[in-house]
Amino acid sequence: MFRRLFWFLTGAATGVWATVKVNRAVRRMSPEGLAATAAQRALETGARMRLFARDVRAGMAQREGELHDALGLTARGEEPAPADREDLPGRPARNRDLPAARRGITYDAYDRKDEH
């Protein structure tokens, strides 16, 4: 009797498990399920791309600082001035009316064209 009860419960549990698995697969393969999966993957890809871009920008800033220090373009402890990006569409022009010294642009003695 216990043997029959054991196999009956085992069969019932297997049937419930299989039914749940099949229903999940059917829901996943429906048009709504496929759209939800695609949307979720697109969001995940966008988040990964944002993280990658942030890491690239951080690495670029670090390397730019190292190059400025190596070339002696900035004093110790001073941050390099951000580059003006007026030529890019969709970006506001910054500090256009300020003199060069106030925009963070420095001129070296070797930078003058009349001495060359």
N, C-alpha and C positions, 0 to 999 in steps of 0.2 A: 504494500500500500504506500509506504514512504517512497519507494522507488517510482511509482506512478505519479505521485504528487510532485516529486523533484523534477521529473521530465516534463510534466504539465507546466510547472512554473518556469522552467528553463525555456520552453517553447513560447510561452506567453511573453516573457521578457525579450526574447529574440524578435518576436513579431512586433512588439512596441518599438524596439530599437530600429528595426528595418523601416517601419512606417515613418518614424521621425526623420530618418536619414533621407528617405525618398521625398518627403514633403519639403524638406530644406532644399534639396537639389532642384525640385520643380520650381520653388519660389525663386531660387537663384537664377534659373534659366528663363524666367518670364521676362518680358520686355522691361517691366518696372525694376526687376532685380538686376538686370544687365545695366540699365541706366544708372542705378544707384552705385553699382560696383565701379562703373566707369567714372562717375563723378567723384567717388571717394579716392580712386587712384589718381585722378587729375589733381585733387587737392593735396595729396601726399607728395606728388611730383613737384608741384609748385612750392611747397614748403621746403623740400630738399633743395630746389634750385635757389630759393632765397637764402638758405643756410650756406650754400656753396658760394653765392655771390658775396655774402657778408664775410666769409673767410678769405675770399680773394681780395676784397677791399682792405681787410685788416692786414693781410700779407703785403699788399702793395704799399700801404701807408708805412708799415714797418721798414720795408726795403727802401722806400723813398727817404725815410729818416736816416737810415744807415748811409745812403749815398750822399745826402746833404752833409752829414757829419764827416764822412771820408773826404769829401771835396772841400770842406770848410766853408760851406755856403751859409751856415747858421752858427750862431754863438752857442756855447754849451748850455743845455737846459732850455733853449728856446725852440719852440715848435716852428717848423717851416710854414710859411704862408700858403694857404690853399690856392691852387691855380685858378685863375679866372677862366670860366668856361662860357664866355659870351657867345661863342660860335655855335653852340649846340641849340637846336630848335627846342622850344618848350621849356627852356631854363631862363629864369629872369637874369638880366644883366646886373652884376653886382659891382658897386663901387666905380661905376663908369666915369663919374664926374670928379672923383677924388684925384689928387696928385699921386704920382707913382709911388712915392715914399709911404704914403698913408694906405695904399692898396696892398702893401707888403712886397712890392717889387723893389729889389735892391740892385744897384748898379756897381759893378766892380771897376777898378781902374783899367783892367784889361778888356773891359766890355765896350769901351768907347771906340767908335769906328774911325775917328779922325787920326788916331795914333798908328793905325796899321798900314 
